[in-house]
Amino acid sequence: MELFLRNFLQLLLVAVTVLVFARVILSWIDPRGSNQFSAFIFAMTEPMLAPIRRVLPRTGMIDFSPTILLILLFMLMRFV
């Protein structure tokens, strides 16, 4: 059971990491989320990125919240 839980958590962390990377790439290609795929990726990642954005100071056009989230995810992957 412990092995199953560990593998599940690792898979979940990898999936969230892929979603965040997709969000970053889509923010360059389709920043408004005008198609269904972009809207899905934005909807899945926004609940994780919004709290980080509230804590970070405003930096103009550059959004560092995906970077912070990826660092946190990589740290979690290391400990799981």
MDTraj code that builds the backbone (N, CA, C; nanometers):
import mdtraj as md
import numpy as np

residues = "MET GLU LEU PHE LEU ARG ASN PHE LEU GLN LEU LEU LEU VAL ALA VAL THR VAL LEU VAL PHE ALA ARG VAL ILE LEU SER TRP ILE ASP PRO ARG GLY SER ASN GLN PHE SER ALA PHE ILE PHE ALA MET THR GLU PRO MET LEU ALA PRO ILE ARG ARG VAL LEU PRO ARG THR GLY MET ILE ASP PHE SER PRO THR ILE LEU LEU ILE LEU LEU PHE MET LEU MET ARG PHE VAL".split()
xyz = np.array([
    [0.0821, -0.1195, 0.0000],
    [0.0000, 0.0000, 0.0000],
    [0.0866, 0.1260, 0.0000],
    [0.1957, 0.1221, 0.0742],
    [0.2851, 0.2378, 0.0795],
    [0.3471, 0.2654, -0.0564],
    [0.3845, 0.1599, -0.1280],
    [0.4421, 0.1752, -0.2609],
    [0.3402, 0.2348, -0.3581],
    [0.2165, 0.1902, -0.3498],
    [0.1117, 0.2442, -0.4354],
    [0.0920, 0.3930, -0.4103],
    [0.0854, 0.4317, -0.2839],
    [0.0659, 0.5716, -0.2482],
    [0.1833, 0.6573, -0.2948],
    [0.3026, 0.6064, -0.2783],
    [0.4218, 0.6801, -0.3225],
    [0.4220, 0.6990, -0.4742],
    [0.3916, 0.5928, -0.5474],
    [0.3864, 0.6018, -0.6940],
    [0.2755, 0.6954, -0.7397],
    [0.1608, 0.6905, -0.6723],
    [0.0503, 0.7792, -0.7067],
    [0.0887, 0.9253, -0.6852],
    [0.1522, 0.9562, -0.5726],
    [0.1951, 1.0939, -0.5453],
    [0.2986, 1.1415, -0.6467],
    [0.3910, 1.0543, -0.6827],
    [0.4911, 1.0912, -0.7824],
    [0.4254, 1.1181, -0.9175],
    [0.3318, 1.0340, -0.9566],
    [0.2609, 1.0538, -1.0828],
    [0.1802, 1.1833, -1.0800],
    [0.1161, 1.2112, -0.9692],
    [0.0397, 1.3344, -0.9548],
    [0.1297, 1.4579, -0.9652],
    [0.2446, 1.4533, -0.9016],
    [0.3380, 1.5655, -0.9077],
    [0.3921, 1.5856, -1.0499],
    [0.4195, 1.4776, -1.1194],
    [0.4657, 1.4876, -1.2579],
    [0.3555, 1.5460, -1.3463],
    [0.2321, 1.5024, -1.3254],
    [0.1206, 1.5539, -1.4051],
    [0.1012, 1.7038, -1.3818],
    [0.1107, 1.7476, -1.2584],
    [0.0969, 1.8905, -1.2287],
    [0.2128, 1.9685, -1.2897],
    [0.3319, 1.9127, -1.2862],
    [0.4477, 1.9781, -1.3467],
    [0.4276, 1.9954, -1.4974],
    [0.3777, 1.8917, -1.5635],
    [0.3508, 1.9003, -1.7073],
    [0.2445, 2.0059, -1.7356],
    [0.1418, 2.0120, -1.6517],
    [0.0377, 2.1140, -1.6693],
    [0.0949, 2.2552, -1.6557],
    [0.1843, 2.2750, -1.5598],
    [0.2434, 2.4082, -1.5401],
    [0.3320, 2.4443, -1.6591],
    [0.4106, 2.3500, -1.7080],
    [0.4922, 2.3773, -1.8263],
    [0.4038, 2.4083, -1.9473],
    [0.2943, 2.3347, -1.9622],
    [0.2008, 2.3628, -2.0719],
    [0.1415, 2.5019, -2.0569],
    [0.1118, 2.5419, -1.9345],
    [0.0570, 2.6767, -1.9096],
    [0.1572, 2.7833, -1.9508],
    [0.2836, 2.7631, -1.9180],
    [0.3862, 2.8610, -1.9547],
    [0.3966, 2.8719, -2.1066],
    [0.4011, 2.7608, -2.1752],
    [0.4121, 2.7630, -2.3212],
    [0.2875, 2.8251, -2.3837],
    [0.1713, 2.7885, -2.3322],
    [0.0469, 2.8448, -2.3861],
    [0.0339, 2.9940, -2.3571],
    [0.0959, 3.0420, -2.2509],
    [0.0894, 3.1861, -2.2225],
    [0.1640, 3.2662, -2.3289],
    [0.2566, 3.2044, -2.3987],
    [0.3273, 3.2711, -2.5083],
    [0.2475, 3.2597, -2.6381],
    [0.1820, 3.1444, -2.6584],
    [0.1122, 3.1172, -2.7838],
    [-0.0303, 3.1715, -2.7825],
    [-0.1028, 3.1428, -2.6764],
    [-0.2447, 3.1793, -2.6667],
    [-0.2726, 3.2375, -2.5275],
    [-0.2318, 3.3607, -2.5018],
    [-0.2426, 3.4151, -2.3656],
    [-0.3856, 3.4339, -2.3155],
    [-0.4827, 3.4446, -2.4039],
    [-0.6215, 3.4634, -2.3610],
    [-0.6950, 3.3324, -2.3380],
    [-0.6379, 3.2212, -2.3777],
    [-0.7040, 3.0920, -2.3625],
    [-0.8277, 3.0806, -2.4479],
    [-0.8134, 3.1135, -2.5758],
    [-0.9305, 3.1212, -2.6630],
    [-0.9817, 2.9859, -2.7118],
    [-0.9014, 2.8805, -2.7071],
    [-0.9544, 2.7498, -2.7474],
    [-0.9764, 2.6616, -2.6243],
    [-1.0395, 2.5469, -2.6430],
    [-1.0778, 2.4610, -2.5304],
    [-0.9576, 2.4040, -2.4573],
    [-0.8546, 2.3658, -2.5310],
    [-0.7361, 2.3090, -2.4675],
    [-0.6682, 2.4117, -2.3776],
    [-0.6511, 2.5336, -2.4272],
    [-0.5902, 2.6397, -2.3474],
    [-0.6750, 2.6716, -2.2254],
    [-0.8050, 2.6776, -2.2449],
    [-0.8946, 2.7068, -2.1332],
    [-0.8874, 2.5976, -2.0266],
    [-0.8758, 2.4717, -2.0695],
    [-0.8625, 2.3611, -1.9748],
    [-0.7329, 2.3727, -1.8941],
    [-0.6218, 2.3969, -1.9634],
    [-0.4926, 2.4090, -1.8948],
    [-0.4959, 2.5269, -1.7977],
    [-0.5510, 2.6394, -1.8402],
    [-0.5587, 2.7566, -1.7531],
    [-0.6462, 2.7263, -1.6318],
    [-0.7594, 2.6579, -1.6518],
    [-0.8498, 2.6259, -1.5409],
    [-0.7865, 2.5289, -1.4416],
    [-0.7032, 2.4386, -1.4902],
    [-0.6400, 2.3407, -1.4013],
    [-0.5248, 2.4000, -1.3213],
    [-0.4558, 2.4985, -1.3768],
    [-0.3376, 2.5526, -1.3087],
    [-0.3656, 2.6795, -1.2289],
    [-0.4713, 2.7508, -1.2611],
    [-0.4986, 2.8784, -1.1936],
    [-0.5190, 2.8644, -1.0426],
    [-0.5885, 2.7597, -0.9931],
    [-0.6020, 2.7473, -0.8469],
    [-0.4688, 2.7300, -0.7739],
    [-0.3665, 2.6809, -0.8413],
    [-0.2350, 2.6655, -0.7794],
    [-0.1513, 2.7922, -0.7933],
    [-0.1712, 2.8655, -0.9020],
    [-0.0888, 2.9836, -0.9284],
    [-0.1422, 3.1103, -0.8615],
    [-0.2726, 3.1220, -0.8461],
    [-0.3324, 3.2442, -0.7908],
    [-0.2834, 3.2757, -0.6489],
    [-0.2763, 3.1787, -0.5560],
    [-0.2262, 3.2128, -0.4225],
    [-0.0800, 3.2588, -0.4229],
    [-0.0014, 3.2024, -0.5126],
    [0.1393, 3.2435, -0.5219],
    [0.1469, 3.3854, -0.5756],
    [0.0636, 3.4186, -0.6742],
    [0.0603, 3.5540, -0.7302],
    [0.0230, 3.6586, -0.6257],
    [-0.0683, 3.6219, -0.5343],
    [-0.1094, 3.7164, -0.4305],
    [0.0039, 3.7493, -0.3347],
    [0.0940, 3.6545, -0.3136],
    [0.2046, 3.6745, -0.2203],
    [0.3206, 3.7485, -0.2859],
    [0.3466, 3.7210, -0.4127],
    [0.4596, 3.7831, -0.4825],
    [0.4324, 3.9300, -0.5110],
    [0.5364, 4.0131, -0.5069],
    [0.5175, 4.1536, -0.5454],
    [0.4965, 4.1645, -0.6968],
    [0.4310, 4.2696, -0.7391],
    [0.4063, 4.2925, -0.8823],
    [0.5384, 4.3174, -0.9542],
    [0.5549, 4.2513, -1.0688],
    [0.6782, 4.2671, -1.1473],
    [0.6486, 4.3111, -1.2891],
    [0.5347, 4.3700, -1.3114],
    [0.5008, 4.4166, -1.4456],
    [0.4487, 4.3033, -1.5308],
    [0.5083, 4.2867, -1.6479],
    [0.4615, 4.1869, -1.7440],
    [0.5095, 4.0451, -1.7131],
    [0.6075, 4.0308, -1.6275],
    [0.6656, 3.8991, -1.6005],
    [0.5949, 3.8355, -1.4807],
    [0.5490, 3.7116, -1.4992],
    [0.4810, 3.6372, -1.3939],
    [0.5752, 3.5279, -1.3428],
    [0.6190, 3.5420, -1.2195],
    [0.7117, 3.4447, -1.1618],
    [0.6409, 3.3321, -1.0869],
    [0.5087, 3.3351, -1.0813],
    [0.4374, 3.2319, -1.0053],
    [0.4583, 3.0902, -1.0610],
    [0.4642, 3.0686, -1.1943],
    [0.4935, 2.9319, -1.2404],
    [0.6331, 2.8847, -1.1977],
    [0.7281, 2.9751, -1.1946],
    [0.8637, 2.9386, -1.1517],
    [0.8639, 2.8944, -1.0065],
    [0.7959, 2.9696, -0.9218],
    [0.7891, 2.9349, -0.7796],
    [0.7175, 2.8011, -0.7614],
    [0.6069, 2.7820, -0.8348],
    [0.5334, 2.6563, -0.8248],
    [0.6183, 2.5388, -0.8722],
    [0.6923, 2.5562, -0.9794],
    [0.7782, 2.4474, -1.0278],
    [0.8880, 2.4152, -0.9273],
    [0.9450, 2.5152, -0.8644],
    [1.0461, 2.4904, -0.7605],
    [0.9848, 2.4106, -0.6460],
    [0.8651, 2.4493, -0.6033],
    [0.7969, 2.3750, -0.4959],
    [0.7663, 2.2317, -0.5380],
    [0.7223, 2.2137, -0.6614],
    [0.6928, 2.0784, -0.7095],
    [0.8179, 1.9922, -0.7152],
    [0.9280, 2.0489, -0.7626],
    [1.0532, 1.9732, -0.7681],
    [1.1024, 1.9376, -0.6273],
    [1.0816, 2.0291, -0.5327],
    [1.1190, 1.9972, -0.3936],
    [1.0332, 1.8845, -0.3393],
    [0.9025, 1.8886, -0.3677],
    [0.8144, 1.7812, -0.3234],
    [0.8508, 1.6476, -0.3876],
    [0.8864, 1.6497, -0.5148],
    [0.9269, 1.5270, -0.5836],
    [1.0503, 1.4655, -0.5195],
    [1.1368, 1.5521, -0.4740],
    [1.2611, 1.5045, -0.4128],
    [1.2332, 1.4324, -0.2809],
    [1.1316, 1.4786, -0.2075],
    [1.1033, 1.4202, -0.0762],
    [1.0031, 1.3046, -0.0797],
    [0.9359, 1.2858, -0.1920],
    [0.8362, 1.1771, -0.2003],
    [0.9017, 1.0481, -0.2430],
])
top = md.Topology()
chain = top.add_chain()
for i, resn in enumerate(residues, 1):
    res = top.add_residue(resn, chain, resSeq=i)
    for name in ("N", "CA", "C"):
        top.add_atom(name, md.element.get_by_symbol(name[0]), res)
traj = md.Trajectory(xyz[None], top)
